[in-house]
Amino acid sequence: MLDSPARGRLTSAADQRLLVSYDNYAAAQRTVDTLSDAGFPVETATIVGTDLRLEETVTGRLTNGRAALTGLITGAVFGFVVGLFLGLFTTTTTSFIWLVLWSILWGAIAGAAFGFVSHAFTGGVRDFSSRSSIVAGRYDVLVGASVLDRAQALLQGGLAPADTVVVERPPTAGPAAGAKGTATGPEMGTEMGTDRGASRDTARYDGSDR
């Protein structure tokens, strides 16, 4: 029976252990790059981001004029690309230049008009521009359990990047241990049997008093 690639990946992830944690992705990336430069098998490494959140950075106020300006620039760039493509079918340099310039002009006009009309139709619901990104609160670098000691030795031997680990190390990855104090099947059966025996004894005792 053949294992699917997805199943093989899950098995590989289950055998990984935590090497180090950072509060930013760049530090985790540099750690993996450092291990790669040292000849470490980085194909066993994984960067896992946890505590994901959406961050939207407001870049400024958006008005009809600014929307038109943004559309003008976008349209001009698009017109330039289209003009270069159409210019390939011209026979003279002069016609090529004029075709590119006309494409830029009409692209800019169309882009400005589209940007102005699009923002005007919003009715002032969103009068600001922004950019969004997904960031994590912690970035864990995991490596294979069989090469964990080697990775730790490389980082402790002076090859670690200058970044400081500012995040508390969570428990190592891998199969979770059973919860402490949780009864297993046989134990639970024993406890239930004991409770039933106690109930029968109580019933007998109550019956003897009557």
C-alpha positions in Angstrom: 0.0 0.0 0.0 1.5 3.3 -1.1 1.5 6.3 1.2 0.2 9.6 -0.2 2.4 12.7 -0.2 0.1 14.4 2.3 0.3 11.5 4.7 4.1 11.4 4.4 4.3 15.1 5.2 2.1 14.7 8.3 4.4 11.9 9.5 7.4 14.0 9.0 5.9 17.0 10.9 5.0 14.7 13.8 8.7 13.8 14.1 9.9 17.4 14.4 11.1 19.1 17.5 11.4 22.8 18.5 14.8 24.3 18.0 14.3 28.0 18.8 11.5 30.6 18.8 11.5 34.2 17.7 9.1 37.1 17.8 9.8 38.0 14.1 10.0 36.0 10.9 13.3 37.6 9.7 15.1 36.1 12.7 13.6 32.6 12.1 14.6 32.9 8.4 18.2 33.8 9.2 18.4 30.9 11.6 17.5 28.4 8.8 19.8 30.2 6.4 22.6 29.8 9.0 22.0 26.1 9.3 22.0 25.8 5.5 25.3 27.5 5.3 26.7 25.0 7.8 25.6 22.1 5.7 22.7 21.1 7.9 19.9 19.2 6.1 17.4 22.1 6.1 14.8 20.0 4.3 13.9 18.7 7.8 13.3 22.2 9.0 10.0 24.0 9.3 9.1 27.6 10.3 5.7 27.7 12.0 3.9 30.9 12.8 1.4 30.9 15.7 -1.0 33.5 17.2 -1.8 34.8 13.7 -3.4 38.2 13.4 -4.4 40.7 10.7 -2.6 44.0 10.7 -3.9 46.8 8.5 -1.6 49.8 8.2 -3.3 53.1 7.2 -1.1 54.9 4.7 -3.1 58.1 4.3 -6.3 59.8 3.5 -8.0 58.9 0.2 -9.9 61.6 -1.7 -11.3 61.7 -5.2 -8.2 63.5 -6.4 -5.8 61.0 -4.9 -7.8 58.1 -6.2 -7.7 59.7 -9.7 -3.9 60.2 -9.3 -3.4 56.5 -8.3 -5.5 55.4 -11.2 -3.5 57.7 -13.5 -0.2 56.1 -12.5 -1.5 52.6 -12.8 -3.1 53.3 -16.1 0.0 54.9 -17.5 2.1 51.8 -16.5 -0.4 49.5 -18.1 -0.5 51.6 -21.2 3.3 51.6 -21.4 3.3 47.8 -21.4 0.6 47.6 -24.0 2.4 50.1 -26.1 5.6 48.2 -26.0 3.8 45.0 -27.1 2.0 46.7 -30.0 5.2 48.5 -31.0 6.7 45.1 -31.8 4.5 45.1 -35.0 5.7 48.5 -36.3 8.3 49.0 -39.0 9.9 52.3 -38.0 11.4 53.7 -34.8 9.2 56.8 -35.1 6.0 54.9 -35.2 7.1 52.7 -32.3 7.8 55.8 -30.1 4.5 57.5 -31.0 2.6 54.3 -30.4 4.1 53.9 -26.9 3.5 57.5 -26.0 -0.2 57.3 -27.2 -0.7 54.1 -25.2 0.7 55.8 -22.1 -1.5 58.8 -22.6 -4.7 56.9 -23.1 -3.9 54.5 -20.3 -3.3 57.4 -17.9 -6.6 59.0 -18.9 -8.6 55.8 -18.6 -6.9 55.0 -15.3 -7.6 58.4 -13.8 -11.2 58.3 -14.8 -11.7 54.8 -13.5 -10.1 55.7 -10.1 -12.1 58.9 -9.7 -15.4 57.3 -10.5 -14.7 54.2 -8.4 -14.0 56.2 -5.3 -16.8 58.6 -5.9 -19.3 55.7 -6.0 -18.2 54.6 -2.5 -19.9 57.6 -1.0 -17.1 58.3 1.5 -17.5 54.8 3.2 -13.7 54.2 3.0 -11.8 57.5 2.7 -8.4 56.1 3.5 -5.8 53.9 1.9 -4.1 51.0 3.7 -2.2 47.8 3.2 -2.9 44.6 5.1 -0.6 41.8 6.2 -0.9 38.6 8.2 1.7 38.4 11.1 2.3 35.9 13.9 3.0 36.5 17.5 5.7 33.8 17.6 7.8 32.0 14.9 9.0 28.5 15.9 11.9 26.8 14.0 11.3 23.0 14.0 13.8 20.4 12.9 13.7 16.6 12.6 14.0 14.8 15.9 17.0 12.8 14.6 19.0 15.9 13.8 17.9 18.1 16.7 21.2 17.6 18.7 23.2 18.6 15.6 21.2 21.7 15.0 21.5 22.8 18.7 25.3 22.2 18.5 25.6 24.3 15.4 23.7 27.2 17.0 25.5 26.9 20.3 28.9 26.7 18.6 28.8 30.3 17.4 26.8 29.9 14.2 23.7 31.4 15.7 22.5 34.7 14.2 22.8 37.8 16.3 19.0 37.9 17.1 18.0 37.4 20.7 15.3 34.9 21.5 12.6 37.0 23.2 9.8 34.4 23.2 9.5 31.7 25.8 10.1 28.2 24.5 6.9 26.2 24.3 6.8 22.5 24.8 8.5 20.4 22.1 6.5 19.3 19.1 5.5 15.6 18.7 3.0 13.2 19.9 1.2 14.6 22.9 1.6 12.7 26.2 -1.5 11.4 27.9 -3.1 13.9 30.3 -2.1 13.4 33.9 -4.8 11.9 36.1 -6.9 10.7 33.1 -8.2 7.2 33.6 -7.4 4.7 30.8 -9.8 2.0 29.7 -8.8 -0.8 32.2 -8.5 1.7 35.0 -11.9 3.2 34.3 -13.4 -0.2 34.1 -11.9 -1.1 37.5 -13.2 2.2 39.1 -16.6 1.6 37.7 -16.6 -2.0 39.0 -15.6 -0.7 42.4 -18.4 1.9 42.4 -20.9 -0.8 41.4 -19.7 -3.1 44.2 -19.9 -0.3 46.7 -23.5 0.4 45.5 -24.4 -3.3 46.0 -22.9 -3.3 49.5 -24.9 -0.2 50.4 -28.0 -1.8 49.1 -27.5 -4.9 51.2 -26.8 -2.8 54.2 -29.9 -0.7 53.8 -31.9 -3.9 53.4 -30.6 -5.4 56.6 -31.8 -2.4 58.7 -35.3 -2.8 57.5 
